[in-house]
Amino acid sequence: MAVNLKDSDAEGGDEMSEINVTPFIDVVLVLLIVFMVAAPLSTVDVPVDLPVSNAVPQERPDEPIYLTVQDDLSISLGEERLAPQTLQAALDARTQGDREQRIFLRADEVVAYGDLMGVMNELRRAGYLKIALVGVEDPAAAAQQAAAAPAAPTTGTP
C-alpha cells in the first residue's frame, strides 16, 4: 500500500510511505496458535455415564439396581433403607460382587448437587463405576418426538 503525501509539484522528489503488515500477521498467527492449544485444555471431563435425553432407550436389565437419595439425604437400595456405612456391603450382596453392573442413581430434585456427588464418590470408592442417572422424561419433549416420528403402518384389517 503506497501513499503519496507530498504534492507532485513540490521540490525534493516523491516519497512513498508503506505500512509493513508482516509483524502484525506474525502476532495474529502466534495468538491463534496459543488459543488453539489452550482451548482444549480449558474443558473439564467428568467420567459419568449419562444418557442423552433424546436417545433411544437402552435395554434395561431384568432387575435393575436402583439407589435412591431422598430429600432428607437418606439412602435406599431398592426399597430397603441403608446406613451410609453399609452401602458397599449391601451393593456387594445385591450384585453378588459383580462391580461391572450398572447402578441406577435416583435423587429427589431438592437434593443438592454436592450431596449427590458425595453419593457418587461413595459408589466409586466401593468400586462401582457404571452409574446411570435416572430422571423423569419431559412430557413436552416426548410429545414432540412422537409427532416427529413417522406413523407405523398397520397390518390388521378393520
C-alpha positions in Angstrom: 0.0 0.0 0.0 1.6 3.2 -1.1 0.6 6.8 -0.1 1.8 9.9 -1.7 2.0 12.6 1.0 3.6 15.4 -1.0 2.3 17.4 -3.9 3.9 16.4 -7.1 5.0 20.0 -7.9 7.0 20.4 -4.6 10.7 20.2 -4.5 12.6 17.2 -3.0 11.1 14.4 -5.1 8.4 11.9 -4.4 8.4 9.9 -1.1 6.3 6.8 -0.6 5.2 5.6 2.8 4.4 1.9 3.2 2.9 0.1 6.2 4.6 -3.2 6.8 1.9 -5.7 8.0 4.2 -8.7 8.3 4.8 -8.3 12.1 1.1 -7.8 12.6 0.3 -11.1 10.8 3.0 -12.9 12.8 1.5 -11.7 16.1 -2.0 -12.8 15.0 -0.8 -16.2 14.0 1.0 -16.7 17.3 -2.2 -15.7 19.2 -4.2 -18.1 17.0 -1.8 -21.0 17.9 -1.9 -20.1 21.6 -5.7 -20.2 21.7 -5.8 -23.4 19.6 -3.6 -25.1 22.2 -5.3 -23.5 25.3 -9.0 -24.1 24.3 -8.9 -28.0 24.6 -7.1 -27.7 28.0 -9.8 -25.5 29.4 -12.6 -28.1 29.1 -13.2 -30.5 32.0 -14.4 -34.1 31.5 -16.4 -35.7 34.3 -16.4 -39.5 33.9 -20.1 -40.1 34.3 -22.2 -42.4 32.1 -25.1 -40.1 31.3 -27.7 -40.9 28.5 -28.8 -38.2 26.1 -32.4 -37.2 26.7 -33.5 -37.7 23.1 -31.7 -41.1 22.7 -33.5 -44.3 22.0 -34.0 -46.0 25.4 -31.4 -48.7 26.1 -32.3 -52.2 27.1 -32.9 -52.5 30.8 -31.6 -55.4 32.9 -34.2 -57.8 34.2 -33.8 -56.5 37.8 -32.2 -53.0 37.7 -30.4 -51.9 40.8 -31.8 -48.6 42.0 -30.0 -46.5 44.6 -32.2 -43.6 45.8 -31.2 -40.4 47.6 -34.3 -38.9 49.3 -34.8 -35.3 50.2 -33.7 -36.0 53.8 -30.4 -37.4 52.3 -31.3 -41.0 53.4 -30.2 -43.7 51.0 -32.3 -46.6 49.8 -31.2 -49.6 47.8 -34.4 -50.8 46.1 -37.0 -50.5 48.8 -34.6 -51.0 51.7 -33.2 -48.1 53.6 -29.4 -48.2 54.3 -27.0 -46.5 56.6 -24.2 -44.9 54.5 -21.6 -47.1 56.2 -23.4 -50.3 54.9 -23.7 -49.1 51.2 -20.8 -51.2 49.9 -21.8 -54.4 51.7 -25.4 -54.0 50.6 -24.3 -53.4 46.9 -21.9 -56.4 47.0 -24.7 -58.6 48.4 -27.2 -57.4 45.7 -24.8 -57.8 42.8 -23.0 -60.9 44.1 -19.8 -58.9 44.0 -20.1 -58.1 40.3 -18.9 -54.5 40.2 -19.5 -54.2 36.4 -23.3 -54.0 36.9 -24.8 -50.6 36.2 -26.2 -48.8 39.3 -29.3 -46.6 38.5 -29.0 -43.5 40.8 -32.2 -41.6 41.5 -32.3 -38.4 43.6 -35.1 -36.1 44.8 -34.9 -32.8 43.0 -34.2 -30.9 46.2 -31.0 -32.9 46.9 -28.1 -30.5 46.5 -25.5 -31.3 43.7 -22.7 -31.7 46.3 -24.7 -34.3 48.2 -25.4 -36.3 45.1 -21.7 -36.1 44.2 -20.9 -37.4 47.6 -23.0 -40.5 47.0 -21.4 -41.0 43.6 -18.0 -40.8 45.3 -19.0 -43.4 47.7 -20.1 -45.6 44.8 -16.7 -45.0 43.2 -14.9 -45.9 46.4 -16.9 -49.1 46.6 -15.7 -50.0 43.0 -19.0 -49.4 41.1 -18.0 -47.2 38.2 -21.0 -47.7 35.9 -23.6 -45.2 37.2 -26.7 -44.1 35.3 -28.6 -41.1 36.5 -32.4 -41.5 36.4 -34.7 -38.7 35.7 -38.3 -38.0 34.6 -38.8 -37.6 30.9 -40.1 -34.2 29.8 -43.7 -34.8 28.6 -43.4 -31.9 26.1 -40.2 -33.4 24.5 -41.8 -36.8 24.4 -44.8 -35.4 22.6 -42.6 -33.6 20.1 -40.6 -36.8 19.4 -43.8 -38.8 19.0 -45.2 -36.2 16.5 -41.9 -36.1 14.6 -41.7 -39.9 14.3 -43.4 -41.4 11.2 -46.5 -43.3 11.9 -46.0 -47.1 11.9 -48.0 -48.9 9.2 -50.9 -51.1 10.5 -51.1 -54.6 9.3 -54.5 -55.5 10.6 -57.8 -55.4 8.7 -60.7 -53.3 10.1 
